[in-house]
């Protein structure tokens, strides 16, 4: 059980999420309007990935909640294996409330913009009276974070964290299976009455 997180990182993350991020990041915005760059879906996937890892590593409370996005991101952005520059933690509220919540709940950031500049460009820029998130830089930082976990999590000094992450991941899987069985039962009950 203790290496289910390593199986997840080396399996699903390596087979799906990393290539998805790389592919989405390779799509460049076109024309003056900057369309067709898949900037919004890229950012959505990045926030979902960061939120998940933050939940798995949190140690600030006994029973962290998967849906406590701000605390999850705060934990990840300040964790040594996350290796995020300090600007992530410094601008946490903007990242969560303008960008993440806007994207996930209304498809667009709230009173903010996004752009896909290169990984060496600043994470944030301010123009047109709005903060703009550089999704290209965010992509590279998330990929580096995954790589750091992949390289370091099996080391003895991270054994406790590896075990915690595995337990939380397994708990999520059990909850998913429980929800699926409830839905199947509801469908069977519905179909039996028709």
C-alpha positions as a printed Julia matrix, in Angstrom:
194×3 Matrix{Float64}:
   0.0    0.0     0.0
   2.78   2.44    0.86
   3.81   2.81   -2.75
   0.38   3.39   -4.3
   1.32   7.07   -4.68
   4.49   6.05   -6.51
   2.42   3.78   -8.76
   0.05   6.69   -9.39
   2.88   9.1   -10.23
   4.73   6.57  -12.4
   1.49   5.3   -13.92
  -1.45   7.64  -14.44
   0.52  10.87  -13.96
   3.29   9.8   -16.35
   0.99   8.21  -18.94
  -1.74  10.83  -18.99
  -1.33  14.05  -17.03
   2.27  14.89  -17.9
   1.77  14.32  -21.66
  -1.53  16.23  -21.53
   0.17  19.22  -19.89
   3.03  19.05  -22.39
   0.66  18.82  -25.35
  -1.6   21.61  -24.13
   1.38  23.82  -23.4
   2.73  23.24  -26.93
  -0.44  24.76  -28.43
   0.34  28.41  -28.99
  -2.24  31.2   -29.13
  -2.95  32.43  -32.65
  -3.39  35.95  -34.0
  -3.96  39.22  -32.21
  -6.75  37.75  -30.11
  -4.56  34.89  -28.88
  -7.18  32.22  -29.58
  -6.82  28.47  -30.07
  -3.99  28.15  -27.57
  -6.08  26.08  -25.14
  -4.96  28.4   -22.35
  -8.14  27.85  -20.3
  -8.11  24.02  -20.39
  -4.37  24.08  -19.68
  -4.87  26.22  -16.6
  -7.81  24.08  -15.44
  -5.69  20.91  -15.61
  -2.81  22.64  -13.8
  -5.02  23.84  -10.96
  -6.66  20.41  -10.61
  -3.23  18.76  -10.47
  -1.9   21.25   -7.91
  -5.06  20.93   -5.81
  -4.76  17.14   -5.75
  -1.08  17.14   -4.76
  -1.73  19.79   -2.12
  -4.47  17.66   -0.58
  -2.25  14.58   -0.58
   0.64  16.33    1.22
  -1.22  18.5     3.72
  -0.24  18.07    7.33
  -1.82  21.19    8.85
  -4.86  19.39   10.2
  -6.01  15.91   11.07
  -8.57  15.45    8.29
  -7.93  17.81    5.4
 -10.71  18.2     2.88
 -10.19  17.58   -0.79
 -12.37  20.6    -1.56
 -10.35  23.02    0.62
  -8.54  24.37   -2.41
  -6.86  27.33   -0.75
  -5.3   25.2     2.01
  -4.34  22.51   -0.52
  -2.57  25.0    -2.78
  -0.96  26.75    0.19
   0.48  23.41    1.35
   1.83  22.54   -2.09
   3.28  25.95   -2.88
   5.24  25.97    0.38
   6.34  22.31    0.38
  10.03  21.58   -0.36
   9.17  18.9    -2.94
   6.85  21.34   -4.68
   9.84  23.62   -5.22
   7.62  26.53   -6.25
   9.03  30.05   -6.29
   7.78  32.21   -3.4
   5.53  34.25   -5.68
   3.02  31.38   -5.66
   2.59  31.55   -1.89
   2.79  35.35   -1.93
  -0.04  35.62   -4.48
  -2.09  32.68   -3.19
  -5.35  34.63   -2.83
  -5.17  35.9    -6.41
  -4.35  32.42   -7.71
  -7.23  30.84   -5.8
 -10.0   33.44   -5.91
  -9.45  35.1    -9.29
  -7.93  32.35  -11.36
  -8.72  28.89   -9.97
 -12.27  29.59   -8.75
 -13.07  31.66  -11.81
 -11.86  28.96  -14.19
 -13.47  26.04  -12.4
 -16.81  27.69  -11.64
 -17.38  30.08  -14.52
 -14.85  28.99  -17.19
 -13.01  32.33  -17.17
 -10.86  33.97  -14.5
 -12.62  36.59  -12.4
 -11.55  40.1   -13.39
  -8.2   38.76  -14.55
  -6.59  37.5   -17.71
  -4.36  34.69  -18.84
  -1.62  34.35  -21.37
   0.79  31.7   -22.58
   4.24  33.19  -22.49
   7.37  31.15  -22.08
   8.57  29.52  -18.86
  11.2   32.23  -18.36
   8.62  35.01  -18.36
   7.15  36.24  -15.07
   4.29  34.28  -13.55
   2.18  37.45  -13.4
   1.99  40.57  -15.49
  -0.34  43.52  -15.16
  -1.87  45.2   -18.19
  -5.29  46.36  -19.33
  -5.96  47.02  -15.62
  -5.9   43.28  -14.93
  -3.54  40.71  -13.46
  -2.6   38.11  -16.07
  -1.38  34.63  -15.23
   1.34  33.19  -17.43
   0.0   29.67  -17.98
   3.18  28.67  -19.83
   5.24  29.37  -16.72
   2.64  27.69  -14.48
   2.83  24.58  -16.73
   6.58  24.32  -16.4
   6.42  24.78  -12.61
   3.77  22.04  -12.28
   5.81  19.67  -14.46
   8.88  20.37  -12.33
   6.83  19.73   -9.17
   5.67  16.34  -10.48
   9.24  15.49  -11.45
  10.49  16.41   -7.96
   7.92  14.14   -6.32
   8.73  11.35   -8.78
  12.49  11.6    -8.09
  12.38  12.11   -4.34
   9.31  10.48   -2.83
  10.87   7.01   -2.65
  13.84   8.28   -0.62
  13.85   7.2     3.05
  13.53  10.76    4.35
  10.15  11.06    2.59
   8.75   7.67    3.72
   6.2    9.22    6.1
   4.95  11.59    3.4
   4.83   8.75    0.86
   2.71   6.69    3.26
   0.37   9.63    3.98
  -0.08  10.39    0.28
  -0.78   6.72   -0.47
  -3.39   6.49    2.3
  -5.18   9.61    1.08
  -5.08   8.45   -2.52
  -6.52   5.07   -1.49
  -9.22   6.82    0.55
 -10.16   8.87   -2.51
 -10.4    5.7    -4.6
 -12.65   4.03   -2.01
 -14.91   7.09   -1.97
 -15.04   7.06   -5.77
 -16.04   3.39   -5.82
 -18.67   4.01   -3.14
 -20.18   6.88   -5.15
 -20.18   4.75   -8.3
 -21.96   1.9    -6.53
 -24.58   4.34   -5.17
 -25.18   5.7    -8.67
 -25.45   2.19  -10.13
 -27.96   1.23   -7.46
 -29.98   4.39   -8.13
 -30.03   3.58  -11.88
 -31.07  -0.03  -11.23
 -33.84   1.15   -8.86
 -35.01   3.7   -11.43
 -34.99   1.18  -14.25
 -36.83  -1.4   -12.11
 -39.69   1.08  -11.61
 -40.1    1.85  -15.31
